[in-house]
Amino acid sequence: MTTRLACLGDSLTRAQFSADYLELLGRRQPPGDVQPARFGVNGDFAYNLLQRLDAVVTNPPDVITVLIGSNDARASLAGYPVERAVKRKKLPTRPSADWFRQCLEAVVARLRAETDAAIGLLSLPVLGQQPDGAAAQASKAYSRMIAEVAAAHEVAYLPLHERQIEELRRADPPPIPYREATPAATIGVLAQHALLRRSLDTISRRRGLLLTTDHIHQNSRGAGLIAEVIDAGLLTRSA
C-alpha cells in the first residue's frame, strides 16, 4: 500500500536552495511505497504556514511532516533584517518565540482536527556550524519549543536538531562563524549550482561547511539527516 506523505515547511522543503530531502527520503523506501507531496514556500514563518493549510486538509494525506521555524529562530538573532521580513512575508507582528509557539500550536491543532494523518514535528536543523554559538543556540531553543508542542498535542517529535548536533560534534568541522544569509548570497549559491553546475556539496566543501551551503540551507549530508529522522521516526512507525 502506498503511503501518501505531505511535507510542510519553508525553503528547506521547497528545495530550491537546499538539497531535496523528499528525494532522499524516497530513496530510502521501496519504489512506490511513498507518494510525497511538497508544501514548502521560501522564507515562510510558522504564521505563513498556518495560512496555507487548506491545500493540505482538502485532500488529507496519510502522514504529515512539519519542518518550520528556522526563519522564526533567525529573526531572534542580531543582524537579521526583521522589518524587511515582516513586510515581505506580510506578517501582522514582529516575530517572537511566543508567537512562533502559538502559530505552531494552531497548525498542529488544525491538522489533528481536520485529518486522520500521523503527524510528525521535526526539530530545526542547526543554524551555523558552531554548536555553542548564538545561531545554533537559537535553533536549539526553538527546537525545544517544538518538542513541547509535540508532547502537548500528542504528535510525534522527530529529533533532527539533536541528530545534526551529534553529526557536528562527531565530525568536528572548522568553527566557521555564522553569517546571516543575504538575498545576494542565496542567489549566489543558486547561480553556482544552476549556471556553473557546481553541486551543493561542492559549494559546501569550498566554504568549509559540513551540513549546509550557507549556514542555513542544506547540502546532501544535512538533507540526508532530515530524511533519516523522518524515515526512522514516522514512516517506519506508520508502516
N, C-alpha and C positions, 0 to 999 in steps of 0.2 A: 504494500500500500504506500502511495506517495504521501509524504508529509508536506503540507503547504506551510511555508515559513515566510513571515513578514519581518523584515529587519528595519527598524525605525531609528533615525538618527540624523546626523549632520553631515559635514563633508567627508568624514571617515567612512560613512555608509554610502554616500553618493559615489565615492571612489574616483573622482576626477583628479584630485591632487594626491590621493593615497593609493597604496596597493589595495586591491579588491578582496576584502576578506570574505565576501559572498562566494567569489570564485574559488578561493582556497578552501572554504568550507565544503563546497560541492565536491572537491577532490577527495575529501575525507569520507564521502559516502558512496555506496554503490550507485551506478548510473540510474537515474530515475527515482531514487528513493526520496530525494528532497527537491521540492519546487520552490525556489526562493523568489521573493518579491522585494524590491528595493524602495524604501521610503526615506531617502536621505536628501537633505537640502543644505547646500553650503552656508555656513555661518549661523545656522539655527541655534537658538537658545531653547531651553525647555518650554518656555512660553510659546514659541513658534510651533514647536511640535504639537503642543496641546491644541492649537488652532486648526490643525490639518488631519485630525484623526478620522474624519468622515470617510476618507478613502480607504482606511483600514477596516473600520467596523461595518461598512456597507457589504463587504464580502469577506466575512471573518475567516482568517486562516486557522490552521491547527496549532501553530506555535508562533509566538511573537517575541522578538528580542528588542530591547530598548538600550541604545548606546547614545546618551545625550548628557551634556553638562560640561564638556571641555571648554566651550565658549563662555559659559557661566563662570567657570573657575578662572579662566584667563582674565575675565573682567575684574577680578579681585586683585590683580597684580598691577604694580606700578608700571606705567608706560603703556597700558592698554588703552586704545582710543575709545573710551566708553561713549562719549557723546556721538561720535560718528556711528558706532554700532547701534545705539538707540534709534538714530534717525534711519539708518539703512534697513534695519530689521523691524522698524515700526513698533518698537517696544513701548508700552504705556508707562513704564517706570524704569529707573536705573536698575540694572541687575544687582542682586544681593543674594546671599546664601539663603535667607529665609524665603525669598521669593522663588528661588530655584526649587526648594523643598516643596512649597505649595503647588507649583506648577507640575512637578513630577508626581506628586500625590494625586493631583487631578487627572493626569494622564493614566496612571495605573487604575484609579477608580473607574474611569470610563471604560477602559479596556476590559476590566473584570465584569462590569455591569452589562456590557453590550457584546461580549464574545465569550465563548467557552474555551478559548485558546489557553494552552500552557504559556505562561509569561515569564520571561527572564530579564532582570535588570543587570546590565554589565556595569561594574565599576569603571572608572575612567582610565584610559591609557596614561602613562606617566608623562607629565609635561616636562620637557627638558631631559637632561642626561645625568643630573646630579640628584640622587635620591634624597639628600638632605637640603637641597636648595629650595628657595621660596616657591618656584613654579611647581616642583614635584610635591611639595608640602600642600600647595593649594589643591592639586588633583587628589591628593590623599584625603584632605578634609572633605571635599565634595563626594569622594567615593564612600566615605564613612556615612554621609547623609543618605546616599543611595542604598547602602546596606540597611540603614534604619527604616527607610521607606519600604524596602522589600520585606523586611521582617514584619512591619506593622500591617501590611496588606497581604501577607502570606503568599508571596510570589517568590520565584527562585532568584537568588543572588549569585551572579557569575563573577568571580574574583579576578577580573582582568588586571586591575592595578597591582594587586598582590603578585600576580604571575609575572608581570613586567618588571616589578622591583626585584623579584628573585632573579630574573634573567640579567638585569643590570649589575646586580651585586656579584653574580657568578662570573660574568664576562669582564667586569671591571674596566669599562671603556674610559677614554680620556675624559676628565671632568670639564667638559666644554660648557662655559656659562650659557644660560638660557637667553635667547633673544626672541622677542615678540615677532611673529611673522607678519611683515607688512604686505599689503597687496602686491607691491612690486616684487618682493621676494617670492611670494607664492606663484605669481605668474612666471617668474624666472625659472622655478622648478618645472612648471608645465612646459615652458619653451624648451628647456634642456631635454625633457622627456619626449615631447612630440616632434620637435624640429631637429634636434641633434641626435635623437634616437638613443639617448642615454637611459639606461634602466634606472628606476628609483633606487635600487640597491647601489648602483654605481654612484649616483648623486650622494647618497648617504655616506658611502665609503670615502669619497673625496672630501667630505666635510667632517670625517671622524665620528659620525653618529651611528649608533648601534641599531636603533629601532625606528627611527624617523628620518625624514629628509630635511626637516626644518624645526625640530624640537616638538612638533605637533602632529603633522601628517605622517602616516605610517609607511614604512618600506615593507618588503615582503616578510621580513622577520617579525616586525611588530604586528602586521595584519595576520600573520600565521598564528600568533598567540591569541588574537581575537577569535579566530576560527576554532582554535583548540579549546578555549573555555566554553564556547557555545556548544560545541560537539560533546564535550565531556559532561557539562553541567545541565544541558537541556535536551539535546536531541537524543543522546543515549538513554537518558531517563525517560523520554517520551516514547521510545521505540516499543 
